[in-house]
Structures are given as structure tokens and as C-alpha cells.
Amino acid sequence: MANGIAASIYERVLGHLLQRIAVAKAETHPFTHVYFENLFPTDLYARMLDALPEPSLYSAAAERHYGDAVGSSVRWMYGLSRDGLSKLPSAIGDLWRGIAAALADQEVKRAVFAKLAPDLVYRYGVPAAAVPNLAGYSRPTLYREVDGFEIPPHPDTRKKIVTMHLYFPGDFSQVDLGTALYRRRSLALPLGSWQRRFEKVKQFEFRPNSGYAFVVNNTLAKRSWHGRERLPEGAGVRNTLLNTFYAEERDGFSGYLADDVPLRPAA
């Protein structure tokens, strides 16, 4: 059951997130995206790193994320659903409950959507003023990725509206492990390695307390190509949180603080 600690964290994180999203600068090349810095209060970010769930509690992600050794996953996930939070020790659970409630708040959705308006206007054919009120429901999920993890350029499924990816390194030693944005090479044949078919346009630095977001476009005319080259040996664990917004709500990823405070309704 949620308590006042989770509610207090929610209020503090929500205000900070909205401030940081507001000052972030959106860019439109190769598609609309935004990079965020200092997303959480500094002291709270340190607590979040210490409160990451034990690795044994994570579940293996899709089979395509298995490494060279048979049955060895290189990507693990822990959903911050109400059920997932209930399985954590109370102090850790309260912390993540407050954070998940803030990330899932409709005010955050509206702020992120407004920041990425050009591509949402393109995708939905609505005026910019209508963009913040488009439907969108987040599913905050923690990920652990290790040596051997690789995800070739892909645009994401159209079930997703906005992909928001938050970075949780402990220092700057992993700064080169960020996700990259790509475009197809002109006249490239659909053969061989993906590196021959795609050109890297930019790469987000994997900095503490940072992250990025972009609109998912997956049409013949426009695709949000992004990916990550194979994590090199000795890269360490790549801890992140995907706060992806979907077109449909999934049970368990809302109502985090129903016993404490009413979550802000959609406009």
C-alpha cells in the first residue's frame, strides 16, 4: 500500500520533471527528438541508483536479446507496475512507487508530447494545439543490459507513440554507451551487416541523470530509426528506464497512489 513517503516523492519528482522537460531543446533532424539533463533531483537520483532492484529479480527480455552463450540473456527487465512494486522491500518500493507515479502522470505526458509536437502533428494529422491532449499511457520499466547487447536500427512498433528512455549510470565512465539515431544509406542494398545499410546521425551521451525522447514514426515516408551498437566487453551494466507512451493503457501501470493522492486526470 502506498504511503505518505511515496506521495511526497511523487510531488517532488513531478515538479522537477516538468521543469527539466520545459527547458530541454527539441531538434528535428533526422526526426523530432529531445535530450534531457538532470531529470531528477540530484540527491534523489543517488538514492535511485542505490535502490535498483537486485539483479535476480529482473526477468529476461525477448529471446533476440540472448548472447553468444545458449540461454544467456544480455537484456533484463523489471516492470514498475503496481504488482512489481509490491514485490520490493517497502523502502525501495515506496521510492519507486513515487517515481513511477510521476513518470506516469498525464502532466508529464502532455509536456513531453508538446515538446515533440512536429512529429506528432505529422503522425496524427492534428493541429499543434491538440498534441498535448492526444492519448498516451506510460509503462515505466527498468532495464539491465550487459556485454554483448546489441539492437540494430529499428523504428519501434506503432503501438508506441513516444519512446522516452532514461539513463542511470553511476558516473561518466560509460558516456559512450548511449543510443544512436540513424538514417538509411542511399542506394544501400538490403544485404550484409546493418552497419553497411545505415548511417549514424547522432548518438546521445550516456550521462548520469539524463535521457531522450522521440516520436515513433513507422511509415514508408518516415521512420524513427534508432539503435545501439554491440556493448563492448568490459562495458559494465547499462542501467536504464524506458518510460514509453503507448496508445492504450495497460492494467497495473496507473493508480500508483490511489490511497494517498488523486493522480492528475487527463485534460
C-alpha atoms as one frame of an Amber mdcrd trajectory, in Angstrom:
protein
   0.000   0.000   0.000   1.290   3.412  -0.876   2.026   5.845   1.927   2.969
   9.462   2.519   6.611   8.836   1.572   5.664   7.725  -1.931   3.247  10.651
  -2.286   5.928  13.121  -1.209   8.416  11.681  -3.711   5.768  11.841  -6.425
   5.092  15.527  -5.846   8.783  16.411  -5.739   9.718  14.382  -8.821   6.733
  15.601 -10.830   7.606  19.252 -10.308  11.262  18.662 -11.149  10.467  16.616
 -14.275   8.135  19.262 -15.636  10.772  21.944 -15.101  13.507  19.954 -16.834
  11.293  18.964 -19.756  10.281  22.599 -20.229  13.883  23.815 -20.660  15.034
  20.958 -22.907  15.567  21.825 -26.570  13.861  19.747 -29.255  15.624  19.050
 -32.566  14.079  17.877 -35.818  16.938  16.049 -37.589  16.783  13.196 -38.518
  13.368  13.214 -36.800  11.968  15.153 -33.855  13.740  14.269 -30.611  14.839
  15.855 -27.365  17.667  15.163 -24.907  17.080  15.801 -21.194  19.603  16.527
 -18.445  19.266  16.474 -14.645  15.819  14.914 -14.867  15.626  14.054 -11.167
  16.754  15.986  -8.079  20.443  15.181  -7.547  20.048  13.658  -4.084  17.096
  11.569  -5.218  18.985  10.297  -8.255  21.688   8.923  -5.962  19.005   7.135
  -3.929  17.529   5.688  -7.112  20.849   4.136  -8.085  21.161   2.555  -4.645
  17.561   1.325  -4.846  17.763  -0.501  -8.172  16.220  -3.963  -7.663  18.509
  -6.931  -7.123  19.577  -8.395 -10.491  17.966 -11.729  -9.590  14.543 -10.023
  -9.587  14.761  -8.985 -13.237  13.244 -11.125 -15.982  14.982 -11.902 -19.265
  13.752  -9.751 -22.140  12.883 -11.095 -25.619  14.812 -14.067 -26.995  16.512
 -11.875 -29.595  18.475 -10.374 -26.695  20.290 -13.605 -25.871  24.054 -13.599
 -26.050  26.560 -15.911 -27.690  26.163 -18.493 -24.948  22.981 -20.524 -25.347
  20.319 -19.353 -22.915  22.387 -16.373 -21.756  20.342 -13.164 -21.867  22.109
  -9.844 -22.316  18.999  -7.769 -21.553  16.869  -7.947 -18.410  13.768  -6.023
 -17.361  11.740  -5.144 -14.255   8.346  -3.565 -14.803   7.421  -0.825 -12.332
   3.790  -1.925 -12.284   1.805  -1.991  -9.059   2.447  -5.733  -8.860   6.170
  -5.326  -9.492   6.460  -2.616  -6.860   4.657  -4.758  -4.286   7.457  -7.335
  -4.526  10.166  -4.886  -3.467  11.195  -4.135   0.138   8.949  -1.395   1.496
  11.514   1.434   1.500  12.632   0.669  -2.051   9.071   0.081  -3.180   7.910
   3.444  -1.806  10.714   5.239  -3.623   9.981   3.651  -6.983   6.227   3.969
  -6.465   6.535   7.724  -6.142   8.845   7.911  -9.163   6.598   5.677 -11.296
   3.561   7.766 -10.355   5.339  10.926 -11.520   6.518   9.358 -14.775   3.010
   8.075 -15.498   1.358  11.389 -14.676  -0.609  12.929 -17.525   1.119  16.266
 -16.947   4.426  14.641 -17.907   2.790  13.116 -20.978   1.400  16.479 -22.041
   4.764  18.205 -21.526   6.701  15.585 -23.497   4.137  15.488 -26.310   4.169
  19.291 -26.598   7.963  19.257 -26.839   7.775  16.743 -29.710   4.803  18.370
 -31.450   6.138  18.493 -35.053   6.284  14.712 -35.454   3.017  14.135 -33.590
   1.329  16.598 -35.943   2.794  14.591 -38.821   1.774  11.225 -37.400  -1.787
  12.090 -36.402  -2.667  14.957 -38.719  -3.886  17.158 -35.871  -3.114  20.828
 -35.156  -0.221  21.513 -32.792  -2.608  22.813 -30.124  -4.241  19.378 -29.925
  -0.998  17.440 -29.493  -0.662  17.597 -25.663  -4.102  16.014 -25.263  -3.523
  13.033 -27.524  -3.987   9.748 -25.681  -0.792   8.331 -24.187  -0.094   5.936
 -21.310   3.366   5.166 -19.974   4.696   1.832 -18.721   7.853   2.618 -16.718
  10.205  -0.361 -16.869  13.774  -0.772 -15.632  16.347  -2.486 -17.872  19.787
  -4.010 -17.356  21.933  -4.585 -20.435  25.356  -6.236 -20.391  28.281  -7.138
 -22.657  27.011  -8.403 -25.995  23.755  -6.466 -26.043  23.025  -5.011 -29.462
  19.868  -3.705 -31.092  20.113  -2.791 -34.787  18.362   0.325 -36.110  14.586
  -0.047 -35.865  11.672   2.429 -35.821   9.636   0.817 -32.960   6.129  -0.559
 -33.235   3.250   1.812 -33.993   1.631   0.687 -30.734   4.095   3.127 -29.183
   3.539   6.864 -29.522   6.627   8.275 -27.827   9.718   6.433 -26.673  11.252
   8.064 -23.587  14.489   6.448 -22.407  16.176   7.495 -19.155  19.825   6.779
 -18.331  21.057   5.585 -14.912  24.874   5.349 -14.903  26.689   5.994 -11.648
  29.350   8.212 -13.226  30.753   9.325 -16.592  32.769   6.163 -17.311  30.022
   4.815 -19.625  29.391   8.026 -21.544  29.884   6.262 -24.909  27.109   3.708
 -24.317  24.185   5.883 -25.398  21.585   5.103 -28.041  22.122   6.446 -31.573
  19.795   7.837 -34.242  20.249   6.618 -37.814  19.190   7.091 -41.402  19.323
   4.625 -44.259  22.280   4.988 -46.595  21.137   5.957 -50.065  21.293   3.138
 -52.605  22.393   0.645 -49.944  21.453  -2.931 -50.788  19.341  -4.833 -48.212
  22.204  -7.268 -47.671  25.112  -7.638 -45.291  25.531  -6.097 -41.855  23.244
  -3.319 -40.713  26.274  -1.043 -40.372  26.556  -1.078 -44.181  22.908  -0.126
 -44.627  22.624   2.628 -42.002  24.486   5.819 -41.233  24.733   7.152 -37.680
  23.405  10.706 -37.464  23.956  11.339 -33.754  24.488   9.477 -30.508  23.149
  10.502 -27.111  25.745  10.540 -24.364  25.084   8.045 -21.585  25.378  10.642
 -18.854  24.109  10.335 -15.281  20.551  11.557 -14.765  19.849  12.147 -18.453
  17.656  10.698 -21.182  15.964  11.300 -24.500  12.573  11.026 -26.189  11.274
  10.857 -29.745   8.008  10.264 -31.584   7.614   6.787 -33.062   7.130   7.057
 -36.817   6.987   3.869 -38.849   5.722   4.600 -42.342   7.203   4.339 -45.827
   7.782   8.086 -45.820   9.246   8.475 -42.328  10.796   6.129 -39.802  12.356
   6.822 -36.410  15.457   4.675 -36.860  17.397   4.219 -33.613  19.565   1.511
 -32.104  22.642   0.579 -30.143  25.871  -0.983 -31.358  27.039  -4.090 -29.536
  28.121  -3.254 -25.990  31.857  -3.972 -25.835  33.493  -6.353 -23.411  34.062
  -4.647 -20.083  31.352  -2.041 -20.673  29.649  -2.933 -17.405  25.908  -2.906
 -16.787  23.873  -0.393 -18.763  21.049   0.566 -16.390  18.134   2.434 -17.946
  14.414   3.073 -17.579  12.057   3.046 -20.543   9.058   5.277 -19.929   7.415
   4.595 -23.270   3.985   6.058 -24.001   1.527   3.676 -25.654  -1.776   4.322
 -27.379  -3.580   2.034 -24.930  -3.331   1.786 -21.167  -2.121  -1.451 -19.570
  -3.533  -2.561 -16.246  -1.133  -2.113 -13.350   0.749   0.917 -14.689  -1.555
   3.527 -13.157  -3.228   4.247  -9.835   0.088   4.029  -8.009  -1.001   6.380
  -5.244  -4.734   5.704  -5.116  -4.616   5.557  -1.308  -2.758   8.867  -0.977
  -3.450  11.485  -3.605  -5.551  11.613  -6.752  -3.437  11.364  -9.876  -3.969
  14.316 -12.182  -6.609  13.461 -14.791  -6.133  13.877 -18.496  -7.369  17.186
 -19.846
